[in-house]
Amino acid sequence: MPAITAPAGRTASPFVAADVVPLPAAKFVDPRRTADGSPRASVELRALETLWFNTGTLCNLSCLNCYIESTPRNDALAYLSLAEVETFLDEIARESLPTRTIGFTGGEPFLNRDLPTMLGETLDRGFRALVLTNAMRPMRRCEATLLALRERHGERLELRVSLDHHTAAVHEAERGEGAWAAAIEGLRWLARHGIRVAVAGRRLAGEGEGVARAAYARLFAELEVALDAADPAALVLFPEMDAAADAPEITEACWSLLGVDPASPMCATSRMVEKRKGAAAPHVVACTLIPHDPRFALGPTLVGTDRRIALAHPPCSRFCVLGGASCGG
């Protein structure tokens, strides 16, 4: 993935260390072996509990360290249509897959004009719907739809708002001037109207998790937003994902050495659907975090995407195994 550079007038991301050690070229190359020749760890799909749809990479923001490089101009992943989403929901029903949650990510999902009907169709079929959003103007244009969906489906609709930090300065250093106030207003609107909401944040280097959660708790209290910052489902704190930084590779021996369950990474319970620009149809990939690497592309249908996934990409190590994080909830 190309390095992300700061837009004119903005400095480097506050979440990327200035003294980062670069990732050696020999790492994460061979799907079977790590750079030192050890057997690489892999993960089997235990059950497809969550299916994600990437609604498109276009976004109203240009964040400095966006893992998928979303911007107002990056349409590398094209908008999905309602009909394309329905094809996969139909397959879940036809194959009696154990999927409970349908997630929508981007880009900013609310820029896709089909998202409201996608949510309605998802919820009408009995799934839980989870939307990752920056809660800014694109979401606010859909207020009436969100209120109607909440009225019909209650807490099966959840919006997770990206609030990169508990301070405006750090959030705006990453996302741009004015992003804090707009996100806060969107978060407060959701909470005020009884729509189930969570927050996705990040920690600065050297900022302990307890310190971060306590600071978010104070912020939620000030905003009168009833979220329990100690609850990892209500406040999801993500580890940093600098694609250019060194990361340890995960070997088969690491499961026992680290005390990590091989069923804990996202690829044990989820897949994502995306549509590349110019493609005739969507396809399934192993992970929400690795949308562009062809080694993680699994095919045009959910059936047949249950093969083992080699942990051959930095987020496999940094985010999932060592970070213990998940985009689900």
VEXVOZA-385740 format. One record per residue (C-alpha): residue in three letters; x, y, z. Coordinates in steps of 0.1 Angstrom, whole numbers, plus 5000, padded with zeros to 4 digits. Layout:
BEGIN
{'ALA', {X, Y, Z}}
...
//
This chain:
BEGIN
{'MET', {5000, 5000, 5000}}
{'PRO', {5014, 5034, 4991}}
{'ALA', {5025, 5057, 5019}}
{'ILE', {5000, 5082, 5030}}
{'THR', {5012, 5118, 5029}}
{'ALA', {4997, 5148, 5046}}
{'PRO', {4975, 5172, 5027}}
{'ALA', {4988, 5207, 5022}}
{'GLY', {4989, 5226, 5055}}
{'ARG', {4987, 5195, 5077}}
{'THR', {5014, 5177, 5095}}
{'ALA', {5019, 5139, 5099}}
{'SER', {4993, 5118, 5116}}
{'PRO', {4995, 5120, 5155}}
{'PHE', {4990, 5083, 5156}}
{'VAL', {5022, 5075, 5136}}
{'ALA', {5054, 5075, 5155}}
{'ALA', {5081, 5098, 5141}}
{'ASP', {5109, 5073, 5147}}
{'VAL', {5090, 5043, 5131}}
{'VAL', {5112, 5013, 5121}}
{'PRO', {5103, 5005, 5085}}
{'LEU', {5088, 4971, 5076}}
{'PRO', {5115, 4948, 5061}}
{'ALA', {5108, 4938, 5025}}
{'ALA', {5112, 4901, 5033}}
{'LYS', {5083, 4900, 5058}}
{'PHE', {5047, 4889, 5051}}
{'VAL', {5056, 4876, 5016}}
{'ASP', {5054, 4838, 5017}}
{'PRO', {5020, 4826, 5028}}
{'ARG', {5035, 4794, 5042}}
{'ARG', {5066, 4806, 5059}}
{'THR', {5077, 4837, 5078}}
{'ALA', {5109, 4856, 5068}}
{'ASP', {5130, 4834, 5092}}
{'GLY', {5115, 4802, 5077}}
{'SER', {5091, 4793, 5105}}
{'PRO', {5056, 4779, 5096}}
{'ARG', {5033, 4809, 5093}}
{'ALA', {5001, 4809, 5114}}
{'SER', {4968, 4806, 5096}}
{'VAL', {4931, 4808, 5106}}
{'GLU', {4902, 4787, 5095}}
{'LEU', {4867, 4801, 5092}}
{'ARG', {4848, 4787, 5121}}
{'ALA', {4814, 4802, 5112}}
{'LEU', {4804, 4832, 5090}}
{'GLU', {4789, 4852, 5119}}
{'THR', {4795, 4886, 5103}}
{'LEU', {4794, 4897, 5067}}
{'TRP', {4808, 4931, 5059}}
{'PHE', {4800, 4952, 5028}}
{'ASN', {4824, 4979, 5018}}
{'THR', {4800, 5004, 5003}}
{'GLY', {4828, 5022, 4984}}
{'THR', {4861, 5040, 4993}}
{'LEU', {4848, 5075, 4987}}
{'CYS', {4847, 5097, 5019}}
{'ASN', {4840, 5133, 5028}}
{'LEU', {4873, 5133, 5047}}
{'SER', {4910, 5128, 5038}}
{'CYS', {4923, 5114, 5071}}
{'LEU', {4961, 5112, 5074}}
{'ASN', {4965, 5076, 5083}}
{'CYS', {4934, 5059, 5067}}
{'TYR', {4942, 5022, 5062}}
{'ILE', {4921, 5021, 5031}}
{'GLU', {4932, 5056, 5018}}
{'SER', {4896, 5069, 5016}}
{'THR', {4892, 5104, 5002}}
{'PRO', {4866, 5125, 4983}}
{'ARG', {4883, 5113, 4951}}
{'ASN', {4895, 5077, 4958}}
{'ASP', {4869, 5054, 4942}}
{'ALA', {4892, 5024, 4940}}
{'LEU', {4864, 5004, 4955}}
{'ALA', {4832, 5013, 4937}}
{'TYR', {4798, 5019, 4953}}
{'LEU', {4779, 4987, 4959}}
{'SER', {4742, 4986, 4948}}
{'LEU', {4712, 4974, 4967}}
{'ALA', {4708, 4945, 4942}}
{'GLU', {4744, 4934, 4948}}
{'VAL', {4739, 4934, 4985}}
{'GLU', {4707, 4914, 4981}}
{'THR', {4725, 4888, 4961}}
{'PHE', {4747, 4880, 4992}}
{'LEU', {4718, 4882, 5016}}
{'ASP', {4699, 4857, 4994}}
{'GLU', {4729, 4834, 4995}}
{'ILE', {4730, 4835, 5033}}
{'ALA', {4694, 4824, 5034}}
{'ARG', {4698, 4798, 5006}}
{'GLU', {4728, 4782, 5022}}
{'SER', {4715, 4785, 5058}}
{'LEU', {4747, 4803, 5069}}
{'PRO', {4749, 4813, 5106}}
{'THR', {4753, 4850, 5098}}
{'ARG', {4738, 4873, 5125}}
{'THR', {4754, 4907, 5118}}
{'ILE', {4757, 4926, 5085}}
{'GLY', {4783, 4954, 5087}}
{'PHE', {4787, 4984, 5064}}
{'THR', {4820, 5002, 5061}}
{'GLY', {4838, 5024, 5036}}
{'GLY', {4848, 5051, 5029}}
{'GLU', {4819, 5069, 5045}}
{'PRO', {4789, 5045, 5040}}
{'PHE', {4763, 5072, 5040}}
{'LEU', {4778, 5087, 5008}}
{'ASN', {4764, 5056, 4990}}
{'ARG', {4728, 5066, 4982}}
{'ASP', {4717, 5030, 4984}}
{'LEU', {4727, 5026, 5020}}
{'PRO', {4693, 5035, 5036}}
{'THR', {4676, 5009, 5015}}
{'MET', {4704, 4984, 5022}}
{'LEU', {4699, 4989, 5059}}
{'GLY', {4661, 4985, 5056}}
{'GLU', {4665, 4953, 5036}}
{'THR', {4691, 4940, 5061}}
{'LEU', {4670, 4947, 5091}}
{'ASP', {4637, 4935, 5075}}
{'ARG', {4654, 4901, 5070}}
{'GLY', {4662, 4899, 5108}}
{'PHE', {4699, 4907, 5108}}
{'ARG', {4716, 4931, 5131}}
{'ALA', {4730, 4960, 5111}}
{'LEU', {4762, 4978, 5121}}
{'VAL', {4774, 5009, 5103}}
{'LEU', {4808, 5025, 5107}}
{'THR', {4804, 5063, 5102}}
{'ASN', {4821, 5096, 5109}}
{'ALA', {4786, 5109, 5118}}
{'MET', {4790, 5140, 5097}}
{'ARG', {4769, 5156, 5070}}
{'PRO', {4763, 5125, 5049}}
{'MET', {4748, 5107, 5079}}
{'ARG', {4728, 5137, 5089}}
{'ARG', {4711, 5138, 5055}}
{'CYS', {4696, 5104, 5065}}
{'GLU', {4681, 5114, 5098}}
{'ALA', {4645, 5107, 5089}}
{'THR', {4654, 5072, 5076}}
{'LEU', {4674, 5064, 5107}}
{'LEU', {4646, 5074, 5130}}
{'ALA', {4622, 5052, 5110}}
{'LEU', {4645, 5023, 5111}}
{'ARG', {4650, 5027, 5149}}
{'GLU', {4612, 5028, 5153}}
{'ARG', {4608, 4995, 5134}}
{'HIS', {4639, 4976, 5145}}
{'GLY', {4651, 4991, 5178}}
{'GLU', {4686, 4981, 5189}}
{'ARG', {4692, 4958, 5160}}
{'LEU', {4704, 4990, 5142}}
{'GLU', {4738, 5003, 5156}}
{'LEU', {4760, 5031, 5144}}
{'ARG', {4796, 5032, 5154}}
{'VAL', {4810, 5067, 5153}}
{'SER', {4847, 5073, 5146}}
{'LEU', {4861, 5096, 5172}}
{'ASP', {4898, 5091, 5169}}
{'HIS', {4907, 5107, 5202}}
{'HIS', {4890, 5121, 5233}}
{'THR', {4905, 5156, 5224}}
{'ALA', {4895, 5178, 5196}}
{'ALA', {4931, 5187, 5188}}
{'VAL', {4942, 5152, 5181}}
{'HIS', {4910, 5142, 5163}}
{'GLU', {4914, 5172, 5140}}
{'ALA', {4951, 5167, 5135}}
{'GLU', {4941, 5134, 5119}}
{'ARG', {4908, 5143, 5102}}
{'GLY', {4910, 5180, 5095}}
{'GLU', {4897, 5213, 5108}}
{'GLY', {4860, 5212, 5118}}
{'ALA', {4858, 5174, 5120}}
{'TRP', {4855, 5173, 5158}}
{'ALA', {4824, 5196, 5161}}
{'ALA', {4806, 5178, 5133}}
{'ALA', {4813, 5144, 5147}}
{'ILE', {4803, 5154, 5182}}
{'GLU', {4770, 5168, 5170}}
{'GLY', {4763, 5137, 5150}}
{'LEU', {4771, 5115, 5180}}
{'ARG', {4749, 5136, 5203}}
{'TRP', {4720, 5135, 5178}}
{'LEU', {4721, 5097, 5176}}
{'ALA', {4722, 5094, 5214}}
{'ARG', {4694, 5119, 5219}}
{'HIS', {4671, 5100, 5195}}
{'GLY', {4676, 5066, 5211}}
{'ILE', {4696, 5051, 5182}}
{'ARG', {4720, 5025, 5195}}
{'VAL', {4755, 5040, 5192}}
{'ALA', {4791, 5031, 5199}}
{'VAL', {4824, 5049, 5195}}
{'ALA', {4856, 5038, 5177}}
{'GLY', {4887, 5055, 5190}}
{'ARG', {4925, 5051, 5190}}
{'ARG', {4952, 5055, 5216}}
{'LEU', {4983, 5077, 5211}}
{'ALA', {5017, 5060, 5215}}
{'GLY', {5024, 5058, 5252}}
{'GLU', {4988, 5064, 5262}}
{'GLY', {4976, 5034, 5283}}
{'GLU', {4942, 5019, 5277}}
{'GLY', {4930, 5027, 5312}}
{'VAL', {4940, 5064, 5307}}
{'ALA', {4923, 5065, 5274}}
{'ARG', {4891, 5049, 5286}}
{'ALA', {4889, 5073, 5316}}
{'ALA', {4893, 5103, 5293}}
{'TYR', {4866, 5091, 5270}}
{'ALA', {4844, 5085, 5300}}
{'ARG', {4848, 5121, 5310}}
{'LEU', {4840, 5132, 5275}}
{'PHE', {4808, 5111, 5273}}
{'ALA', {4797, 5125, 5306}}
{'GLU', {4802, 5161, 5294}}
{'LEU', {4783, 5153, 5262}}
{'GLU', {4755, 5136, 5281}}
{'VAL', {4760, 5105, 5259}}
{'ALA', {4751, 5073, 5279}}
{'LEU', {4781, 5052, 5268}}
{'ASP', {4801, 5030, 5292}}
{'ALA', {4837, 5037, 5283}}
{'ALA', {4848, 5006, 5302}}
{'ASP', {4827, 4984, 5279}}
{'PRO', {4849, 4973, 5249}}
{'ALA', {4817, 4970, 5227}}
{'ALA', {4806, 5006, 5235}}
{'LEU', {4841, 5021, 5231}}
{'VAL', {4862, 5002, 5207}}
{'LEU', {4899, 5012, 5210}}
{'PHE', {4919, 5003, 5180}}
{'PRO', {4957, 4998, 5179}}
{'GLU', {4976, 5018, 5153}}
{'MET', {4979, 5005, 5118}}
{'ASP', {5009, 5022, 5102}}
{'ALA', {5013, 5000, 5071}}
{'ALA', {5050, 5011, 5067}}
{'ALA', {5060, 5002, 5102}}
{'ASP', {5077, 4970, 5112}}
{'ALA', {5056, 4943, 5128}}
{'PRO', {5064, 4908, 5141}}
{'GLU', {5052, 4879, 5120}}
{'ILE', {5029, 4853, 5136}}
{'THR', {5041, 4817, 5135}}
{'GLU', {5021, 4786, 5144}}
{'ALA', {5040, 4786, 5177}}
{'CYS', {5028, 4820, 5186}}
{'TRP', {4993, 4809, 5195}}
{'SER', {5005, 4791, 5226}}
{'LEU', {5034, 4815, 5233}}
{'LEU', {5011, 4845, 5233}}
{'GLY', {4981, 4827, 5248}}
{'VAL', {4959, 4837, 5219}}
{'ASP', {4930, 4816, 5206}}
{'PRO', {4933, 4809, 5169}}
{'ALA', {4895, 4815, 5167}}
{'SER', {4899, 4852, 5179}}
{'PRO', {4910, 4869, 5146}}
{'MET', {4882, 4884, 5125}}
{'CYS', {4888, 4860, 5096}}
{'ALA', {4876, 4832, 5118}}
{'THR', {4841, 4846, 5119}}
{'SER', {4838, 4872, 5091}}
{'ARG', {4843, 4881, 5055}}
{'MET', {4838, 4913, 5035}}
{'VAL', {4823, 4920, 5001}}
{'GLU', {4838, 4947, 4979}}
{'LYS', {4836, 4958, 4943}}
{'ARG', {4868, 4971, 4926}}
{'LYS', {4865, 5000, 4902}}
{'GLY', {4858, 4987, 4867}}
{'ALA', {4848, 4952, 4879}}
{'ALA', {4817, 4936, 4866}}
{'ALA', {4806, 4922, 4900}}
{'PRO', {4816, 4923, 4936}}
{'HIS', {4838, 4896, 4952}}
{'VAL', {4846, 4884, 4987}}
{'VAL', {4878, 4891, 5006}}
{'ALA', {4890, 4877, 5039}}
{'CYS', {4892, 4908, 5059}}
{'THR', {4879, 4944, 5062}}
{'LEU', {4915, 4956, 5068}}
{'ILE', {4930, 4941, 5036}}
{'PRO', {4909, 4952, 5007}}
{'HIS', {4935, 4955, 4980}}
{'ASP', {4959, 4925, 4984}}
{'PRO', {4949, 4898, 4958}}
{'ARG', {4961, 4871, 4981}}
{'PHE', {4931, 4878, 5003}}
{'ALA', {4905, 4878, 4975}}
{'LEU', {4884, 4846, 4978}}
{'GLY', {4859, 4846, 4950}}
{'PRO', {4825, 4859, 4938}}
{'THR', {4803, 4840, 4963}}
{'LEU', {4803, 4832, 5000}}
{'VAL', {4803, 4795, 4993}}
{'GLY', {4839, 4785, 4988}}
{'THR', {4854, 4813, 5009}}
{'ASP', {4860, 4791, 5039}}
{'ARG', {4896, 4782, 5032}}
{'ARG', {4923, 4789, 5057}}
{'ILE', {4937, 4824, 5058}}
{'ALA', {4974, 4828, 5061}}
{'LEU', {4984, 4857, 5084}}
{'ALA', {5006, 4872, 5058}}
{'HIS', {4999, 4909, 5062}}
{'PRO', {5010, 4934, 5089}}
{'PRO', {4974, 4940, 5102}}
{'CYS', {4971, 4903, 5109}}
{'SER', {4998, 4908, 5134}}
{'ARG', {4995, 4943, 5147}}
{'PHE', {4957, 4946, 5147}}
{'CYS', {4943, 4912, 5153}}
{'VAL', {4967, 4889, 5171}}
{'LEU', {4989, 4913, 5191}}
{'GLY', {4963, 4941, 5192}}
{'GLY', {4934, 4918, 5200}}
{'ALA', {4911, 4941, 5180}}
{'SER', {4881, 4934, 5158}}
{'CYS', {4859, 4955, 5136}}
{'GLY', {4829, 4935, 5147}}
{'GLY', {4810, 4940, 5179}}
//
